[in-house]
Each structure stands twice: as structure tokens, then as C-alpha cells.
Amino acid sequence: KFLNSSAMPELHSCLEVAALAGVCLAVGWFMGSRKQKWARPPQYHAGIIKANPDLLDQYIQLHDHTWDEVMQAMYQCNMRNFLVWYHEETQVMMHHFEYVGEDFE
């Protein structure tokens, strides 16, 4: 699910954005760990990019209406609880997912 900046605080620096990404990762870990118990603990992965404002509508469309084939491929690749956040003022996109496989490398 694609989340916009209305649910996020105002950010003024890259350090604040990085700190928020860390908080998002921690919240994702906490929420994910309470939902399901895996055979082994998941690996938590997160990333952050500066979004191209010319492509923002396309980003939102793709993340809000992800094709079933993409969701199935992510599941088969052992990716769970994939989330994307967007902070409008800084045009920063953050993502988080849990990997439950054994061969991420």
C-alpha cells in the first residue's frame, strides 16, 4: 500500500528522513513480528530514494494497484509485508519489506 505524507511529520533534513526510515523499519518489524510466526525470523530490508516529481502519478498508480502477477512473484521470492511511504515536501520515497527465505544474496 502506498502511503502519502499526510500521515508523516514535516521533515527538514536528510538526517530526519533517515531517522524516519529507521523508525518505519522498526515499526514494520514490530507489526510484522506480531502478525505471523515464520519458521525462522524474517530479515528486514528498507530503502530510500528521491522521487522524480514528473513520475509521481505513475509511482502512485503502480503501488496502489499492483498487478496480481507482481504480488505473486514477490511472494514466491519470499518477500512479505512490502510497504512504500512518500513524503511530499522532500519528495522522498521509503520502502520496507520482510524477507523470509534463506538465500537473499
C-alpha positions in Angstrom: 0.0 0.0 0.0 1.3 3.5 -0.9 1.1 6.0 1.9 1.3 9.7 1.4 2.9 12.4 3.5 -0.4 13.3 5.3 0.5 10.6 7.9 4.1 11.7 8.2 5.6 14.7 10.1 7.3 17.6 8.3 11.0 16.8 7.6 13.7 19.4 7.2 16.9 17.4 6.6 18.3 14.2 5.2 19.1 13.1 8.8 15.5 13.4 9.8 14.4 11.4 6.7 17.0 8.7 7.6 15.7 8.7 11.2 12.2 8.3 9.9 13.2 5.5 7.7 14.7 3.7 10.7 11.5 4.3 12.7 9.5 2.9 9.8 11.7 -0.2 9.7 11.3 -0.7 13.4 7.5 -0.3 13.2 7.4 -2.7 10.3 9.4 -5.2 12.3 7.2 -4.9 15.3 4.0 -5.1 13.3 5.3 -8.0 11.1 6.6 -9.9 14.1 3.1 -9.8 15.7 1.2 -10.9 12.6 2.7 -14.2 11.8 5.3 -16.5 13.1 7.8 -17.8 10.5 9.9 -20.9 10.6 12.8 -18.5 11.1 12.8 -14.8 11.9 12.5 -12.6 8.8 15.2 -10.3 7.5 14.1 -6.7 7.4 15.1 -4.6 4.4 14.4 -0.9 3.8 15.4 1.7 1.2 15.0 5.3 0.4 15.1 7.2 -2.9 14.4 10.8 -4.1 11.3 10.5 -6.3 11.2 12.1 -9.7 8.2 14.5 -9.5 7.4 14.0 -13.1 6.7 10.3 -12.5 4.9 10.6 -9.1 1.5 9.9 -10.6 2.9 6.8 -12.2 4.6 5.7 -8.9 1.3 6.1 -7.0 -0.7 4.2 -9.7 1.7 1.3 -9.8 1.9 1.0 -6.0 -1.8 1.4 -5.2 -2.8 -1.0 -8.0 0.0 -3.6 -8.1 -0.6 -6.3 -10.6 -1.5 -9.7 -9.2 1.4 -11.2 -11.1 3.8 -8.8 -9.3 2.4 -9.7 -5.9 2.6 -13.4 -6.7 6.3 -13.0 -7.9 7.2 -11.1 -4.7 5.5 -13.8 -2.6 7.4 -16.6 -4.5 10.6 -14.7 -3.9 9.9 -14.8 -0.1 9.1 -11.1 0.2 6.4 -10.2 2.7 4.7 -7.0 4.2 6.1 -4.7 1.4 5.2 -1.1 2.2 6.0 2.2 0.4 5.8 5.7 2.0 6.1 9.0 0.3 7.0 12.3 1.9 5.6 15.0 -0.4 7.6 18.0 0.9 11.0 16.3 0.4 9.9 14.1 -2.5 11.4 11.1 -0.7 10.1 7.5 -1.1 10.9 4.9 1.5 10.1 1.2 1.4 10.2 -1.7 3.7 9.8 -5.5 3.3 10.5 -8.7 5.2 12.4 -11.5 3.5 11.5 -15.0 4.8 13.7 -17.1 2.5 17.2 -18.4 3.1 19.1 -17.1 0.0 18.6 -13.3 -0.2 22.1 -12.8 -1.6 
